[in-house]
Amino acid sequence: MTYGADRIYAEVSYVAYHFHWPPDAILDLEHGQRLRFVHEIGAINDRLNEER
């Protein structure tokens, strides 16, 4: 199974936007780690949106 380039770009862009990490640092993460950061950022955003 391959992981689509569009999905990788979306994940890297999402983490880079929120954490201001360079793309290479994000790409160096294992897939599971990267997905965990995506999930955690989403949870943070959900909490912030609920507070508004």
For each residue, the residues with C-beta under 8 A, 3 or more apart:
1:
2:
3: 7 8 31
4: 7 8
5: 8 9
6: 9 10
7: 3 4 10 11
8: 3 4 5 11 12 27
9: 5 6 12 13
10: 6 7 13 14
11: 7 8 14 15 26 34 35 38
12: 8 9 15 16 23 26 27 34
13: 9 10 16 17
14: 10 11 17 18 38 41
15: 11 12 18 19 21 26 34 37 38 41
16: 12 13 19 20 21 22 23 26
17: 13 14 20
18: 14 15 41 44
19: 15 16 37 41
20: 16 17
21: 15 16 25 26
22: 16 25 26
23: 12 16 26 27
24: 27 28
25: 21 22 28 29
26: 11 12 15 16 21 22 23 29 34 37
27: 8 12 23 24
28: 24 25
29: 25 26 33 34 37
30: 33 34
31: 3 34 35
32: 35 36
33: 29 30 36 37
34: 11 12 15 26 29 30 31 37 38
35: 11 31 32 38 39
36: 32 33 39 40
37: 15 19 26 29 33 34 40 41
38: 11 14 15 34 35 41 42
39: 35 36 42 43
40: 36 37 43 44
41: 14 15 18 19 37 38 44 45
42: 38 39 45 46
43: 39 40 46 47
44: 18 40 41 47 48
45: 41 42 48 49
46: 42 43 49 50
47: 43 44 50 51
48: 44 45 51 52
49: 45 46 52
50: 46 47
51: 47 48
52: 48 49
